[in-house]
Every structure is written in structure tokens, then in C-alpha cells.
Amino acid sequence: MINSILPLLAVIVPAIGAGLSGVFNDKGSARFSVAVAVLTFLVIAAMYPQVSAGHTLIYNIDTGLNFDLGFMADSLSLLAGLASSAVWMLTTIYSVNYMSHEHAQRRYNFFSLASLCGMIGVVFTSNLFTLYIFFEVLTVASYVMVIHEETNEALKAGIKYLFMGVCGGLLLLVAIIVTVGIAGTSSLLELTKGNALSGSPYMPLVYLAFLFGFGVKAGIFPVHVWLPDAHPVAPSPASALLSGVMIKAGAYGIIRVTYNIVGIEAIRHHAVIIVVLGIGILNTILGSAMAMKQKEIKRLLAYSSIAQMGYIMLGTALLSPTSTAGAAIHIFNHSFTKGTLFLAAGAIIHKTGLRQLDDLKGIGYRMPITMICFTMAALSMIGFPPFVGFISKWMLAIGAIQVARVGSYPMWVGLLVVGTLILSSLMNLMYYGPIVYGAWFPQRAGGHDAHGGGHSSGGHGGQEEFNTLGNDDPGPWMKFGLLLAAMGTLVFGIFPQIPAGLATNVAQVFFK
């Protein structure tokens, strides 16, 4: 372990930035927020050399109470922190154009940076009580982002989000208090070998309290009900952060509790882990099934996120080294993929006002750069190589096949999970495929274009009509953030060494 102020700085930078953001006018506040997000990412990136070498960075602040404000950076927290700060940075850049004509811009920037502080605090905490504090900061700050539009739909969705968040927070607090009472410590560094609850008759109940406390934020079944309402009504940059980043606070917490606090040996043959596996399968299939029924783009993406959180639950519950690494790397990969999809959808809504899937026929000819980015992320979500989604699914499938060898489950369970992953990919193809195909090939059978025009000339009339509509791609700030996010889905698929290396380190620590 190495004493370093970097984990603390990663939390302090957005906290101070939030406080200072109100000093500027709307334009200045937006650009200041970009600078803060960039600096936060650079601080976190500076931890990579030491953490990737197997070191843990720690920093404690004595509060004078029974617990310290402790911060740490290990492979799991750095993986989540890099993904969170990178996507947050790109989304904040994107927001400069997107939010320029919105009301209450400084309020939005303040709570965006406050949410960033909460998110980074959750993943870099070394103490359960510190984690709880930042988890609640994230809940309250992100609530204001959900209701930013102040429409009736936004306010109703916000109330549901806040109510569910408070309930999840209370479950989390109860679980933390009982854990500290049993284990005698709240330090994740001391709990890092797991088995803190081993032998306790309260272990299943405490684990379930942690599971659903974090699960509210992660959108796991059956406490997912806030997510399909909250994500579509928020401004699109906020939707990208909610779905691409903030739900990972819950996923991170579930992985941390399963392996750090409860421990592999204590949970491997206990019935409670079957609950996690079952939730993973339900999330994956039902989330995709509900996405297939949607007619509005952001609501479809919201249900897709529920399905994707199922992947992380499956990887966690399988209790094999490669499945655990797959769950960890999916935190990273899904952040870029779903962030790109929401940013692309937001660009379409921002420039055209179109939300309904039936209205997006031919949108690729109006907004080619936007739809290229959307197409890349959709291919990643389906699981096509060389995009990052393929890396996640491949590692999860290999991990599922390992379960019999490591003694976690019989082989049929591993094959069931592999089948679930294949079915999920096919379902992803069924609801992303028509969007992508319709955007680039709007012409219908019979020579009529997608908007009901006349016969095409030489078989290309539909495309020629869309070509005449001009380029409606968004402004430079939005385009820059969107393009970099989309490139992340490809670059980290071709060169996965950074996230895959950290994810492998996570598994090695937990299974050594």
C-alpha cells in the first residue's frame, strides 16, 4: 500500500468545482465545468501506473469520530473511476452546446459536478461510512438533474427516483451498521479478504440488504422501476450520465460487497448467491424484452441499461475468475457504449425534435456523423467484434464455462448463462438492428421512401431525397464529445489492455 493524496484529490476537485461554478455566467459556468471534469479525469489517470502495478493507494482523514474519512484506489475502484471520469468529461464537453439554450444552466452544472463528486467518492472510498455519505450525495445531486426540465413527467419521475434512492440508502445504512457490529470495522482495507460475515446467522439478510440497497441505483429487478421513467425525462447529457455512469455506483457496490465483505468461500455454496444469479438472468432477458416493445428512443435505451446491468450481476454471481473480470470490465465498456447511445439520441432530439423510432427513418442522411456513432455503439451493444461489447460478453461466457472447474456450480448452470448471453445478443439485434437499418436504408418495398414519397429514380430516390436535407449534425462541442465516446467503443475493443489488465487484477486479488 502506498500513501497518496490522489484518491482524495479526485473527490475534492469536482467538489470545489461545484462550489465555484456559480461564480460564472451561464457560458463561463459550462466551460469551467469542462475544465473541472478534465482535471478530475487527469487526476484519476495519474493513479494508473502505480495501481496497474498491483499497488493500492490510500489516504485517511481523522474525523475524531469512530471512523475515518478514508480513500483508496485499487484495480476495481480505478477501473470504475476511469470509466466514470472519462465519460463524464466527454458528456460535459457535449453539454456546452446542448445546454446552451436551456434554462438554469448554472444549476445544472453545479449538480452535475456534485454528482461527479458523489460518484467518484463512492468508488474511491476505503470506508463503509464514507461510501454511504457519497452514495447519498450522488442520490440527491442526481435527483436535481432528473427533474431539470421541470415538466410534470420529470417531477413525477424525480419523486419516484428520490423515493427509491432514499429506500435504497436506508437499506444500505442498516447493512453497514450490522456489518460493522459483526466485523468490528468499517474499513474496506481490513475487510478486503472477505469472510467478515462468515458464520453469522445474519449474513444472508445483511447481504440481501446490501444487494437491494446498491441494486436500486443499479436498476436491478425488482427495484428497477424508477429507471425507465427517470432516464428519458432528464436532459440527454444527464441521461448519458445516469445510464452510462451513475448506475455503475450500484454495480460497483455489489461487486465490492460480494467479494470484499462476504467473501467467495462464505457465499459460494449458499442459497443467497442463487438469488443474485436469478436476478442477473431476469434483468438480462426482461430488460431486453421490454426494450423491444418501446417506440421512443430514450426509453428503449433505458430498458437496455437494465438488461446490461444483468451482465454484471451474472459475472458477479458465477464466482469464477474470468466471470468476475468480465463483470468488472463491463462497468468500463458499458459506460462508453451506453454513453455514446444516449449522446447520439440526444443530438437527434436536440437538432430535429424526433424521439419516436418510426420517425428516425433516413436520419443517417440528415445526421451522418451522429448516426455513425450510434451505429458503432449499437454494434458494440449487440456484441460484434472488434467493439468493447464483444470483449465483455466473451469474458463472461468463458467465465460461465469455468464454473464447474472452480466448483461454483454444475456445468449446466454455466451453459444456461451462455445461452442467456446469446439470447440477449439476439434480442439486442432485434431492437437495435431496425433503428440502424432504417436510419441508413429508409426506402421501403415498392420503391417508396420511408416518408411516403413517390417512386424512386433508378432505385436511389429515397436516399437522394434525404441527401438534399443537408447536414443536421450538432455543433462542435457536442460532436467532439460524441465522437470521442464512440471511438472509445472501438479503440478499447481493439486495444483492451488498460481495462482488461485492471479487470484481470481485480480477479487475481479476489481469487488468490
N, C-alpha and C positions, 0 to 999 in steps of 0.2 A: 504494500500500500504506500502511496505517495501523497504527502500533504500538499494540496494545491488549491489555490483560490479560484481556479477556473470554473468549477461547478457552481460556486456561489455567484461569480460574475455573470454566468449565463442566465441566472434568475434576476439579478439586480439590474442588468442593462434594460430589459423591457419594463421592469417596474419603474425605474427612474424615467424612462422614455414616456411611459403613460402619464406620469405626473407632469412632464414638461410639454406634452403635446397640445395642451390647451392654451399655451402661450402664443401660438402662431395663429394666423388666419387659416381659412379652410385649405387653400393651396399649400401654404407652408406646412400645415399640420400633416398633410398627406405625404409630402416629400420627407419631412422629418421622420415619419413612421417608417418609410422605406429605409432610411439611414439606420434607424434603431434595429429593424429586422435584419438588415445586412450585418450589422455589428454583432448581433446575437448569434447568427449563423457562424461568423468567423471565430467567435469565442469557443463555440462548441466544436468546430472543425479543428481548432488548435489542440483539443484533447486527444485527437485520433492517434498520433504517433505513440503516445505512452499507453493508451488503453488497448490499442491493437497489439501491442507487445505483451499484453497479459497483465498489466498493472491496473490497480483501482485507485482513482484519485479521490481524496476525502478532504472535507473541510467542516469543522464544527464550530458553532457559536454557543457559548454558555449562556443560557437564559436565566440561570438562578433557580429554575424550577426542577421538576423531576425528570426532565428530558431536555436534550439539546436541540437546537435547530441545526440538523445535520444534513450535509450534502455529499453526494458521491457520484462518480462516473465509472461504471463498469461497462462491459460489452453490450449488455441488454439496454441499459439506460442511454448509452451513446448512440446505439442504433436507432432507438426511438427519438432521441434528441436531434440527431442529424436529419432524419426524415421530417420531423415536425418543423424545425427551424428553416430547412431548405424550402419546403412547400409554403410555409408562412411568408418567407421572404419573397417568393415569386408571386404569391397571391397579393401581397401588399403592393408590389410594383404594379400589378394588374389593376389594383383598386384606384390608382391615381386617376386613370381615365374613367373607370366605371363609376366611381362615386362622385365625380366632379360636378354632376348636376343633381345630386341627391341632397336632401335636407340633412341637417345635424351631422355634418361631416366630421367635425371635431369630436363629437360624442362617439361616433363610430370608431374613429382612430384611437381614442382613449381606451375603449373597451376591447378593441382588437389587441392592443398591446398588453392590456391587463389580462386578457385570455391567454396570450402568449406566455406571460409570466406564470400564470397558473399551470399551463401545460408543461412548461419546462421545469417548474418546481416539482410537479408530480413525478416526472421521470428521473430527476436528479436528486431526489430525496434519499437520505440514508436512515430515516426515522419514520415510523408509522404515524406519529402525531404530526410531524411536518408534512407528510404525504396528505393527511386528512385536511390540513389547513389549505394547501394549494389545490386540492380537489374541490373544495368549496369555493375558492376564488374562481376557479375555472367555471364552475356551475353558474355562479351569479353573473360573472362578466359575460359569458357566452349567452345567457338569457337575454341580455340587452341587445346583443347582436341579432338574436332570433326575432325580436319584436321591433327591429329598427324601422320597418316600413309603416308601423303603427296602424295597419289595416285591422279590421275585425278578425280576419283569418290569422294574421300574425299574432295578435294579442291572445286569441284562444289557444293557438299552438304554443305560445310562450308560457301561458299558465300551466298547460299540461307538461311542458318541458321542465318548468321550475318545480312543480309538484313532484314529478317523478325523480328529479335530481335531488330534492330535499329528502325524499323517502330513501333513495339510494345512499345518500350521505349518512342518514341515521343508522341504516343497517351497517354501513362501513364503520361508523364510530363504535357501535356495540361490539362488532367483531374485533376491533382494535383493542378495546378495553378488556375484553375477555382474554384475548391473546396475551396481552401484557401481564394480566393477572396470573395466567398459567405459566408463561415462559419467564417472567421476571424481567423482561427487557422489551423495549420498543425499537431497538437498533436492528436494522436490516443486516448490518455487518456481522452482528452476533447471531442473527437468525439464518445467516446465509447458507448453512449446511442443512437447513430444513429440520424436520422432526421436532419442531418447537411444541407441537400439539400431540406428539406421539404418545399413545397410551391414555390420553384424556378422553373420557366418555363424551365430552362436548365437541370433539374435533369435527364430526360431520356437520353439526349445526353451525359452528363457527365458520367452517369452510363455505357452507351454503350462504351464510350472511355476507362473507367477502365476495362470493361469486355473483350474487344478485346486486350487492352494493356497487361493485365495479360494473356489473352487467348492464345496469341502467344506462350508464354512459356509453357502453359498447354496443348497445342496441341488440342484446341477446333475447331470445324468446324465453318467457312471455312478457318481459319488461321492455319491449321494443316499441310500444305503441305510440310514444311521443315522436319517434324519428321520422315516419313518413309525412307527418304534418309540419314539423319544425323546419326540416331542410328545404322544402320547396318555397316557403314563405319568406325566408331570410334573403337578403341581397346575395347575389350569386357568389361574390368573394367569400362571404360568411358561410354560404352553403359548402363551398370548397373546403373551408377550414373545418366546419362541423363534421363533414363526411370523410374528408381526406385525412384529417389530423386529430381532432378532438376525441372522436370515438376510440382512438388508439390509447387514450389515457386509461379507459376501461380494460382494453385488451392487454395492455402492459401490466396493469394491476393484477389481472387474473393469472398471467404467466408468473409474475413475481410471487404471488401468494402460493400458487400450486407447488413451485419448486423451492422457494426460499423458506416459507413459513411452515407449510405442511410437510413437504419432502416427498421424494419419489417412493421410498420404501414404505412410508406410512400410508400412502394413498393408492399404491399400485393394485392391491387386491381388495380394496374397499369399494363397496357399492356406490359411494358418492361420486367416484370418478365416472361411473356409467352415466350419471346424470349429465355431466359435462359433455360426454361423447354424444349422448342423445340430443342435447341442445345444439351441438355442432351440426349434426345431421339435419335437424329441423330447421335451423337457421339457413343452412345452405340450400335446401330444397324449397322450403316455403317462401324464403326471400326471393328466390328466382321465379317461383310460380306467381307471386304477387306482382313482380316486375313485369312479367309477360302480359298482365291484364291492364297495365297503365296506358293512358292516352296522352299524358303530359310528361314532358321530358325530365324535369327535375324530380318529379315524384317517382318516375321509373328509376332514376339514379339513386334515390333514397332507398328504395327497396333492394336495389342491387347491393348497396352497402351492408344491409342486414345479411344478405347471403354471403358476402365476403368475410364478415366477422365470423361466420360459421367455419371458415377455413382455419382461422386462428384457434377457435375452440377445438376443432378436430386435432390440429397439430399439438395442442397442449394436452389433450386427453389421451392421446395414443401412448405417451410416455416412452417414446423411443428417441435416441439421439437425433436422427435426421428429421423426425417429425417436429421435434422441439425447435431445431434450427429453421425448419420450414415455417413454423408459426412466427418465429422472431423475424425472419426476413420478409414475411408478408406484411408486417407492420410497415416496413420501409417501402416495399413495392406497391402496396395498395395506396399509400399516401400519394405517390406520384401519379398513379393511374387514375384514381378517382378524383384527385385534384384537377387533373387535365380535363376530365369529362365535364366536371361542373364549371370550370372556367370557359370551356368551349360552349357549353349550353348557355352560360351567362352572356357570352359575346353575341350569340344568336338573338337572345331575348333583348339585349341592350340595343342592338342595331336594327332589328326587324320587328320586335314585339311578338314573335312567333313562339308558342310554347307547345302547341298540340302536335303530336307526331305526324298526323296526316298533313299538316301544313309545311312540313320540312322537306317535301319532295323538291328536289333540284336545288336545295340550299348550298350544295357544294359548288355550284356555278356562281352564286352570289357571294359566297364567303369561302373561297378555296383554301386559304391558309387555316382558317378556323376548323373546317371540316377535315383537312389533312390531320390536324392534331387530334380531333375527335376520333377519327378512324384509327390512328395509331393506338390510342388508349383503349378503344373498343377491342381491337385485335389482342392487346395485352390482357384485357379482362377475359376474353374467351380462352386465352391460353396458347396463342400462336407464338412459336419462336420466331425471331430472337428477342421478343419483348419480355419484360420482367415478370408478367403474369405466368409465363411458362416456367420460369425458374421456381416460383413459389409452388406451383402445382406438381412439378417434377419432384421437388424435395419432400412434399407432403405424401406423394404416392410412394416414394422409396421408403419413407418413414413408416407408412402403413404396412408395407411388406415386412418390415423389421420386427413387428410387434411379437410374433411368435418366438423369434430368436432371443429377444431380450426378456421374454417371459411376462409381458404385459397383458396380452390377450391371445386367444387361439387365432389361427390363421384366417378363419372365416370372417372375423371382425375386420382384419386388415383389408381383405378383399371387398368387404362391404363399403369401407371408406374409399377405396379406389373406385368402386362403382359409383359412389356418391360424387366424387370429383369429376368423373367422366360425364355423368348425367348433368351436373352443374355446368360443365363447359358447353354441352349441347344446348342447354336452356339459355345460357348466355348468348350463344349463336342465334337462337331463335328470337331474342328481343333486341340484341344489338345489330344483328345482320340486316333486318329490314330498314333500320334507320340509315345505316351506311349505304346500302344498295340504293335506297330511294333518293338519298342526297346526291349521288353521282349518276344514277341511271333513272331519271324521273319519267321516262317515256313508258306509257302503258301499251298493252297489246292493242293492235288495230291502228297503230300509227298516230294515236292521240297522246299529247303530252300530259303530264301529271295534273295540270290545272285546267284540262278540258279544252285545249286549243285544237286547231284543225289538224289535218293530215300533215305529217312531216314531209319535207322535201329530201329525197334521197336517203330517208331513214334517219336523218340527224336533226329534223326540225325542232324536236323538243330541246335538244342540247343547244341549238343555235339561239332559241328564244331566251334561254337562261343566260347565255353568253352576252346577250345585249343588255342585261340588267346591271352590269358594272360590278365593281369590287366593293362589297359592303363589309369587308374585314374591319375589325376595330382599330382604334388609334394605337400609336406606337408603344405606349406603356402596357396596354392590355395585350398587344400582340407579342411583346417581348416576354412577359411573364408566362403567357400561354405556350409559346414556342419552347422555352427552356423546360417547362414542366413536361411537355410532350417528348422532348429529347431525352429527358430522364428515363422515360419508359423504355427507350431503345438503348441508350448508352449503358445503363446498368443491367440490361439484358445481355448485351454483347460482352461487356466488361464488368462482371458481377463481383469482382474481387473484394471491394470495400464492404458492401453489405453482407456478402456471403462469408467473408472472413470473420466479421463480428458475430454473425449468427452461429457460425461453427464454434467460436469461442464460448458463446452462451451455452451451447450443448455440452461442450467439454467441461465447463465448470460444474454444471448440474449433474453430469453423469460420471464424474471422476470417482 
